[in-house]
Amino acid sequence: MPLIQVTMREGRDAARIRAMITALTEAAVDSLAAPKESVRVIVNEVPGTHWANGDVTLEEKAAKQTQ
């Protein structure tokens, strides 16, 4: 059973996330010949305050860009 985990910044609407789940499921079915029912997709959304690159959170980076 394929398990696909996606971690991304929060903020996308539910319809876009749903579309991504469908695309990932289809990719696993096509590339692995896995039964659709066996494909698991987990989406983890992380707030910008909890994701940092080079000791700068995504929220801090976005705030600097809008100044």
C-alpha positions in Angstrom: 0.0 0.0 0.0 1.7 3.2 -1.1 1.7 6.0 1.4 2.3 9.5 0.1 3.0 12.3 2.7 3.0 15.9 1.7 4.1 18.7 4.0 3.4 22.3 3.0 2.6 25.7 4.4 -1.0 26.1 5.4 -3.3 28.5 3.5 -4.5 26.7 0.4 -8.2 26.2 0.0 -9.7 22.7 0.4 -10.5 22.4 -3.3 -6.9 22.7 -4.3 -5.8 20.2 -1.7 -8.5 17.8 -2.8 -7.3 18.2 -6.4 -3.7 17.5 -5.3 -4.8 14.3 -3.5 -6.5 13.1 -6.7 -3.5 13.8 -8.8 -1.1 12.1 -6.4 -3.4 9.1 -6.1 -3.6 8.8 -9.9 0.2 9.1 -10.2 0.7 6.2 -7.8 -1.9 4.1 -9.6 -0.3 4.8 -13.0 3.3 4.5 -12.0 3.1 1.6 -9.5 0.1 -0.2 -10.8 -1.3 0.1 -7.3 -5.0 -0.5 -6.7 -6.6 2.9 -6.1 -8.1 1.7 -2.8 -4.6 1.0 -1.4 -3.2 4.4 -2.0 -3.0 6.6 1.2 -2.3 10.3 1.0 -1.6 12.4 4.1 -1.4 16.2 3.9 0.3 18.1 6.7 -0.2 21.8 6.7 2.3 23.8 8.7 1.7 27.4 9.9 4.3 29.9 8.6 5.3 30.5 12.2 6.4 26.9 12.5 8.5 26.7 9.3 11.9 28.4 9.0 14.7 28.6 6.5 18.0 30.0 7.8 16.5 31.0 11.1 13.8 33.1 9.4 10.2 31.8 9.6 8.1 31.9 6.5 5.8 34.4 8.3 8.8 36.7 9.0 10.0 36.4 5.4 6.5 37.3 4.1 6.3 40.3 6.4 9.6 41.6 5.1 8.5 41.3 1.5 5.4 43.4 2.1 7.3 46.3 3.8 
